[in-house]
């Protein structure tokens, strides 16, 4: 049965922000976000197809 994830997009973005803040932008990749937030890698790609898409959305919040 599929797991229901509330506010998945926001959870992914906050995890990405934490990775960039603590480890730097070079450490940010889809696998590190996947490991940090516990959301399936395929689900992350549903919200952000590329790292560039993730970065654009992340930077739009600043």
TIVO-2410 file (N, C-alpha, C; in nm, 3 decimals):
# residues 62
REC num residu      c1      c2      c3 atome chaine
REC   1      X   0.084  -0.118   0.000     N      A
REC   1      X   0.000   0.000   0.000    CA      A
REC   1      X   0.089   0.125   0.000     C      A
REC   2      X   0.051   0.223  -0.077     N      A
REC   2      X   0.129   0.345  -0.088    CA      A
REC   2      X   0.120   0.427   0.040     C      A
REC   3      X   0.232   0.489   0.074     N      A
REC   3      X   0.238   0.575   0.192    CA      A
REC   3      X   0.192   0.715   0.152     C      A
REC   4      X   0.104   0.773   0.233     N      A
REC   4      X   0.057   0.908   0.207    CA      A
REC   4      X   0.152   1.006   0.273     C      A
REC   5      X   0.200   1.101   0.195     N      A
REC   5      X   0.297   1.198   0.243    CA      A
REC   5      X   0.231   1.336   0.237     C      A
REC   6      X   0.210   1.395   0.352     N      A
REC   6      X   0.153   1.528   0.358    CA      A
REC   6      X   0.263   1.632   0.337     C      A
REC   7      X   0.234   1.732   0.255     N      A
REC   7      X   0.329   1.840   0.228    CA      A
REC   7      X   0.464   1.788   0.180     C      A
REC   8      X   0.462   1.694   0.088     N      A
REC   8      X   0.586   1.633   0.040    CA      A
REC   8      X   0.678   1.736  -0.024     C      A
REC   9      X   0.622   1.825  -0.104     N      A
REC   9      X   0.705   1.925  -0.172    CA      A
REC   9      X   0.779   2.012  -0.069     C      A
REC  10      X   0.709   2.056   0.033     N      A
REC  10      X   0.772   2.139   0.136    CA      A
REC  10      X   0.876   2.061   0.215     C      A
REC  11      X   0.847   1.933   0.241     N      A
REC  11      X   0.942   1.849   0.314    CA      A
REC  11      X   1.071   1.829   0.233     C      A
REC  12      X   1.056   1.808   0.104     N      A
REC  12      X   1.171   1.791   0.016    CA      A
REC  12      X   1.254   1.920   0.013     C      A
REC  13      X   1.186   2.034  -0.002     N      A
REC  13      X   1.256   2.162  -0.006    CA      A
REC  13      X   1.327   2.193   0.125     C      A
REC  14      X   1.264   2.163   0.238     N      A
REC  14      X   1.330   2.192   0.366    CA      A
REC  14      X   1.450   2.101   0.387     C      A
REC  15      X   1.442   1.977   0.339     N      A
REC  15      X   1.556   1.887   0.348    CA      A
REC  15      X   1.670   1.936   0.259     C      A
REC  16      X   1.637   1.979   0.138     N      A
REC  16      X   1.738   2.032   0.047    CA      A
REC  16      X   1.804   2.157   0.105     C      A
REC  17      X   1.725   2.242   0.165     N      A
REC  17      X   1.778   2.364   0.228    CA      A
REC  17      X   1.873   2.329   0.341     C      A
REC  18      X   1.839   2.229   0.421     N      A
REC  18      X   1.925   2.187   0.531    CA      A
REC  18      X   2.057   2.131   0.479     C      A
REC  19      X   2.052   2.055   0.371     N      A
REC  19      X   2.174   1.999   0.313    CA      A
REC  19      X   2.264   2.110   0.262     C      A
REC  20      X   2.207   2.207   0.191     N      A
REC  20      X   2.287   2.317   0.138    CA      A
REC  20      X   2.344   2.400   0.253     C      A
REC  21      X   2.266   2.422   0.357     N      A
REC  21      X   2.312   2.504   0.470    CA      A
REC  21      X   2.425   2.438   0.547     C      A
REC  22      X   2.419   2.307   0.563     N      A
REC  22      X   2.518   2.238   0.646    CA      A
REC  22      X   2.637   2.183   0.568     C      A
REC  23      X   2.613   2.137   0.444     N      A
REC  23      X   2.718   2.069   0.369    CA      A
REC  23      X   2.763   2.143   0.243     C      A
REC  24      X   2.689   2.243   0.203     N      A
REC  24      X   2.722   2.317   0.082    CA      A
REC  24      X   2.644   2.268  -0.038     C      A
REC  25      X   2.641   2.351  -0.141     N      A
REC  25      X   2.561   2.322  -0.259    CA      A
REC  25      X   2.615   2.202  -0.337     C      A
REC  26      X   2.745   2.176  -0.327     N      A
REC  26      X   2.803   2.061  -0.398    CA      A
REC  26      X   2.754   1.928  -0.342     C      A
REC  27      X   2.712   1.927  -0.217     N      A
REC  27      X   2.664   1.803  -0.155    CA      A
REC  27      X   2.519   1.773  -0.190     C      A
REC  28      X   2.451   1.869  -0.251     N      A
REC  28      X   2.310   1.850  -0.284    CA      A
REC  28      X   2.296   1.768  -0.411     C      A
REC  29      X   2.230   1.656  -0.398     N      A
REC  29      X   2.190   1.575  -0.513    CA      A
REC  29      X   2.062   1.502  -0.474     C      A
REC  30      X   1.999   1.440  -0.569     N      A
REC  30      X   1.870   1.377  -0.542    CA      A
REC  30      X   1.882   1.264  -0.438     C      A
REC  31      X   1.992   1.193  -0.442     N      A
REC  31      X   2.010   1.084  -0.346    CA      A
REC  31      X   2.028   1.135  -0.204     C      A
REC  32      X   2.098   1.246  -0.188     N      A
REC  32      X   2.114   1.301  -0.053    CA      A
REC  32      X   1.982   1.352   0.001     C      A
REC  33      X   1.899   1.408  -0.086     N      A
REC  33      X   1.766   1.453  -0.044    CA      A
REC  33      X   1.682   1.331  -0.006     C      A
REC  34      X   1.688   1.229  -0.087     N      A
REC  34      X   1.615   1.104  -0.061    CA      A
REC  34      X   1.654   1.046   0.075     C      A
REC  35      X   1.782   1.042   0.103     N      A
REC  35      X   1.828   0.987   0.230    CA      A
REC  35      X   1.790   1.077   0.347     C      A
REC  36      X   1.788   1.206   0.325     N      A
REC  36      X   1.758   1.300   0.431    CA      A
REC  36      X   1.611   1.307   0.469     C      A
REC  37      X   1.524   1.292   0.371     N      A
REC  37      X   1.382   1.311   0.403    CA      A
REC  37      X   1.303   1.181   0.410     C      A
REC  38      X   1.359   1.071   0.367     N      A
REC  38      X   1.290   0.944   0.379    CA      A
REC  38      X   1.175   0.926   0.281     C      A
REC  39      X   1.174   1.006   0.176     N      A
REC  39      X   1.074   0.992   0.071    CA      A
REC  39      X   1.140   0.916  -0.044     C      A
REC  40      X   1.066   0.827  -0.107     N      A
REC  40      X   1.122   0.747  -0.215    CA      A
REC  40      X   1.182   0.835  -0.325     C      A
REC  41      X   1.291   0.790  -0.380     N      A
REC  41      X   1.362   0.866  -0.483    CA      A
REC  41      X   1.271   0.896  -0.602     C      A
REC  42      X   1.191   0.800  -0.641     N      A
REC  42      X   1.097   0.822  -0.752    CA      A
REC  42      X   0.995   0.930  -0.721     C      A
REC  43      X   0.953   0.939  -0.597     N      A
REC  43      X   0.858   1.042  -0.556    CA      A
REC  43      X   0.922   1.179  -0.565     C      A
REC  44      X   1.048   1.189  -0.527     N      A
REC  44      X   1.118   1.317  -0.536    CA      A
REC  44      X   1.124   1.361  -0.682     C      A
REC  45      X   1.153   1.266  -0.773     N      A
REC  45      X   1.158   1.299  -0.915    CA      A
REC  45      X   1.020   1.339  -0.969     C      A
REC  46      X   0.912   1.293  -0.907     N      A
REC  46      X   0.779   1.337  -0.949    CA      A
REC  46      X   0.760   1.486  -0.922     C      A
REC  47      X   0.815   1.535  -0.814     N      A
REC  47      X   0.802   1.676  -0.778    CA      A
REC  47      X   0.909   1.763  -0.845     C      A
REC  48      X   1.030   1.711  -0.855     N      A
REC  48      X   1.143   1.784  -0.912    CA      A
REC  48      X   1.219   1.692  -1.007     C      A
REC  49      X   1.191   1.701  -1.137     N      A
REC  49      X   1.252   1.608  -1.233    CA      A
REC  49      X   1.404   1.614  -1.241     C      A
REC  50      X   1.462   1.731  -1.209     N      A
REC  50      X   1.607   1.745  -1.215    CA      A
REC  50      X   1.656   1.822  -1.092     C      A
REC  51      X   1.785   1.814  -1.070     N      A
REC  51      X   1.846   1.891  -0.961    CA      A
REC  51      X   1.828   2.041  -0.988     C      A
REC  52      X   1.836   2.080  -1.113     N      A
REC  52      X   1.818   2.221  -1.149    CA      A
REC  52      X   1.679   2.271  -1.110     C      A
REC  53      X   1.577   2.189  -1.132     N      A
REC  53      X   1.441   2.226  -1.093    CA      A
REC  53      X   1.432   2.244  -0.942     C      A
REC  54      X   1.496   2.156  -0.869     N      A
REC  54      X   1.498   2.165  -0.723    CA      A
REC  54      X   1.569   2.292  -0.679     C      A
REC  55      X   1.683   2.322  -0.739     N      A
REC  55      X   1.758   2.443  -0.703    CA      A
REC  55      X   1.681   2.571  -0.735     C      A
REC  56      X   1.614   2.574  -0.848     N      A
REC  56      X   1.537   2.693  -0.886    CA      A
REC  56      X   1.427   2.717  -0.783     C      A
REC  57      X   1.357   2.614  -0.746     N      A
REC  57      X   1.249   2.629  -0.648    CA      A
REC  57      X   1.305   2.666  -0.512     C      A
REC  58      X   1.418   2.608  -0.477     N      A
REC  58      X   1.482   2.636  -0.350    CA      A
REC  58      X   1.526   2.783  -0.343     C      A
REC  59      X   1.587   2.832  -0.451     N      A
REC  59      X   1.636   2.969  -0.454    CA      A
REC  59      X   1.521   3.071  -0.464     C      A
REC  60      X   1.408   3.029  -0.519     N      A
REC  60      X   1.293   3.119  -0.529    CA      A
REC  60      X   1.240   3.156  -0.390     C      A
REC  61      X   1.269   3.072  -0.291     N      A
REC  61      X   1.224   3.098  -0.155    CA      A
REC  61      X   1.309   3.201  -0.081     C      A
REC  62      X   1.420   3.243  -0.141     N      A
REC  62      X   1.508   3.340  -0.075    CA      A
REC  62      X   1.475   3.480  -0.117     C      A
***
